[in-house]
Amino acid sequence: MRRRALLLTTLATPALAQPAAGRAIRLIVPFAPGGSLDLLGRSLAPRVSALLGQNLVVENRSGAGGNIGIEAAARAAPDGLTLMICSEPMTINPSLYPNVRYDPVRDFAPIILLARMTQAVIVDPRLPLPDLASLLSAARTWRNPVTMASAGIGSTGHLTVAMLNQAGVPVTHVPYRGGGPSTAAVVSGECQSAIQSLPSCLSFIRSGAVRAVAVTSAARSRFLPGIPTLAEQLPGLSVESWQGILAPAGTPAPILARLNAAFAEALAAPEIQASLARQGFESTGGAPAVLAAQLARELAIFPPIIRATGMKAE
């Protein structure tokens, strides 16, 4: 009850803290319709609109791996009328693409971290690789390289493969065009293993079509509680996907606080929580500083890996 009262107090702050009253707020999704960011944004929009008393309109601005939409959000006026729902490509792309015209920290004001999602390390169940220790041993001792698929060059899975290589696990990266094809490659036996987002492979894990041997999050996933983290065998090695809301840098603090409260209240809706759980996301929430810390951690890890491997966007 106290949390609800605090949220309502924040939402009831004067018009000074409200994005230009009477005008619609646009929520930029820097990817095509139908993806997880788009679906979450569209699920939250009517709830946030009702809480703010102001229409929130989703606008897809896809292209260049998300850079077109991210740059559009970075250049928007800092008046609370343009927001962005984004994920880890905003911290990966500046090192992966040439001539990226935004800075993930300097050009944005974090509002709220909506959700986190682990990747899963999956293997072909026909192989004698029952657990993480056997996979790591095979990578180090088998005569032929152990192949590990990802959703593509520069994906979170690719970066995790590079981190495994740096940790002394010489798996061979095989990029595919998306999570579906890379999971299918393990199901068919075309590839021996993969690092894939949990929503892309959870049904295959549950059916036995692939075997999960690890998750990449810092803690075990509630969706696969019996599966260890990579960090249990390789201390410090953890990677998570995420979804969050940001505004252009310079947006006034009272507006950011009001938006944080509205999105937090919308995120708590049972339907939103159920939808996130079905997709394998862990609901997060919290103050803007939680999202800022997520960005800072990734910016300390990803650019050095990309530089060291010579990774370039396709």
N, C-alpha and C positions, 0 to 999 in steps of 0.2 A: 504493500500500500504506500509506503514512504517513497519508493522509487517512482511509482505512478504519479504521486503528488508532485515530485520534483520535475518530472517530465512535463506535466501539465503547466507548472509554473513557468518553465522555460518557454513552452509553446505560447504562453499567454503574454509574453513580453511585448512592449509597445511596438508600434509600426516602424520605429527606427531600426529594429532588429529584423525586420521582414524584407525579403527581396521585393523590390518595387511593386507595391500592391496593385492588383488588377492586371498585371502582365503575366503571361505564361512563363514558366521556367522550363528550359529545355535540358534534357538529360542525354548527353552524347554517349552513344555506344560505339566505340571505335572498331567494331566488327560487324559482319553481316547479320541479318535477322536469323533467329533460330538457335543461336549458340547460348551457352549457359549465362553469359553476361546479359544478353538481350532478354532472355526469359526472366531472370531475376529483376532486371530493371523494370520490365513491364508488369511484373507481379507487385512490385513495391509502389509504382507510380500512382495508382488510384488511392492507396492508403495515405501516402505522403501528401497528395493533393488535398484530401479531406482534412488532414491535420493542419496543413498550412492555410487552408481556405484559398488556395491558388493552384491553378492547373499545372501539372507536371507532364510534359510531353516528351516521349522518347524519340530520339533522332539517331538513326544509324548512319555513321560516317566511316565506312570501311575502306580498306586499301592500304598497301605498303606495310602489311603486317601489323596494322593498327596505328601506324604513324600519322596518317591523314587526320583521323579523328582526334588523336591525342594533341597534335599541333593546333587543330581548330580550337580545342578547349583551352590550351595554353594561351592563345591569342585573344580569347574572349574578354569582354569587359568584366572587371572584378566586382560585379554588383549583385551577385547571388542569383542571376537569371540564367546562367549557364553552368551546368554541373557535368561531371563525367563519371561513368561507372567503368572501372578498368581493373586490370590484373597485372601479373608480373611482366608482360611484354614492355610495359613502360619503363622498367628498370633494365631490361635486357637489350631492347632495340638501340639505344644510343651507342652501344659498343658493337652491335651486330650490323647495323646499316650505316652507309656513308651519308654524311650531310643531314643528320637528324637535327631538326630545328626546335628542340625543346630540351629543358633540363628537368629531370623528375623531381628535384627538390626545389630549385630556384623558381620554377614557373607554376608550382601548384601549392594549394593549401589543402592538406588532408581534412576530411570531414569525419568519415567513419570506416572502419574495417568491418565489412559485412560478414565474411565467411572465410574460412581456410579449408584447403583440401589437400590431402596427401596424394602422392604418387604411389603406385604399387610396383614392386619388382615381381614379375610373373615369369614362369618357365613352362616349357612343354612338359606335361605330366608323364609323357612316355620316356623321358630321360631319367637317369638315376641321380636326380637332384631333389631330394626330399625337403631340403631346408637351405637356409642362407649359408651356413658353413660349407655345405657341399658345393654350392654354386661358386663361392669364393675360391675353394680349393680347386675346382675344375678349371676356373679361369687361369689359375696360376700353374697348373700342372698338365692339363690335357695337351696332346701334341698339336691338335688343330685349335685355332682360337674359338672361344665361346662368343657367339654373336648375340648382340643385344639391340633390339629395335627401339626406336622412339618415334614420336609424332612428326619429326622433321628437324632440319638444321635450325639450331637456335631455340628449340623447344626446351621446356623445363626438363624433360626426359633426357635430351641430348646433353644439357649442362650437368645433369646428375651422372651420366656415363663418363663425362670428362672428369668429374670429381672422383669417381671410382678409379679411373686411370691414374690420377694424381696420388691416390691413396695406395697404389701398388696392385690394383686389380685390373689386369690387362684384357678386359672384354673389348670386342670389336664392334663399334657403333654401326648400325644399319638404319639410315633415315627413311621414313615412309611419309606419305602425304596425309597426315592426320592420325588421330588416335584409333579410329576404327580399323584402317588397314594394318597398323602396326600390331594391334591385338590379334587380328585375323591371321597375321603371319606366324604367330606363336601357336594359335589353334591348329593351323594346317601343318605345322612342322617346318615351315619355310625358314623360320628364325628360332633359335633355341630359347631366347628369353627376350624380355622387353621391360622398359620402365614406362608406365602408362598411368594417366590420371585414373583415380579410382572409379568415377562414374563411367569411364569408357570400358572398364574391364570387370566391374563388380559382379555383373550377372554371369560372366564366363567363369569367374572364380567360384561362385556359388554352385554352378552346374557341374564343375569339375573339368571343364574344357581347358582350363589353364590352372596352374598351381601358383598361389601367392607364397613367396618365401620371405618377403620383407615389405615394409612401408618406409617412405622417405621422411615422414614427419618426425619432429623431435620426440614426440610421445606416441605410444601405440594408438591406433585408431579404434574408436568404439565400434566401428563397422566390421573390423577384423581383429578383435581383441587378442586372439591367440597367435597373431603374426608379429614377429619382432620388428623393431626398427633397424635400419642400416646402422645407426649409431651404437647399437648394442654390440656390434662386431667391429665397427669402424668409428670410434669416438669422434664426435664433432661433425660427422657427415649427415646433414639433414637439409631437406629442401621441401618447401610447401608452395602450392599454388594458393591464390587468394583472390578475393573480389572486394573492391572498396569504392567509396564515393569521394571525389575530390572536386575542388573549385579552383578557378584561376588564382594565382598568388595575388595578394593585396585585397582579397575579399574581407570586409570588416569582420572583426571577431564576434560581435553580437549576431551577425547573420550566420556565421559558421556554427555558433552554439545552437541557434534555433534549428538549423538544418540537421545538426547532429541529433538533437532531441527527436525531431520528426522521423528521421530514418530509423533511430533506435526503437521508437514506439512501433513503427510499421514492421520492422524486422521481428519483433516479438509476437506478431500475430500467429496463432496456431497453424494457419494454412501455409504461411511462409516457412515456419519451422519444419512442417511436415514435408514441404516441397524440397527444402535443402537436404533433409535427411534422406529422402528418396534418391537424390543425386549423389550422395556420399559427401556432402559438405558439412563442416562443423560450423555452426553459427558462432559469431564472435562478438561484434558490437564493441562498446567502450568509447573512450574519449578519442579525439583526433590524434593524440600522442601515440596510441596503439598502432594506427596505420603509419604514422611517421616512423616509428621504430621498425616496422616491417620493411619499409622502403630503404631505410638506412642499412639494415642488415643485408639486404640483397645487393645494394650498391657496393658493399664492402666485399662481397663474394663473387658476383657474376662478372663484372668487367675484367678482373685479373684472369679468370678462367678463359674468357673469350679471347683475350689478347694472347694468352699462353698457347692456345690451341690453333690460333689463326682462323677461328670460326667466322664465316661470312654468310650473310643472308643469301638464300637461293634466288 
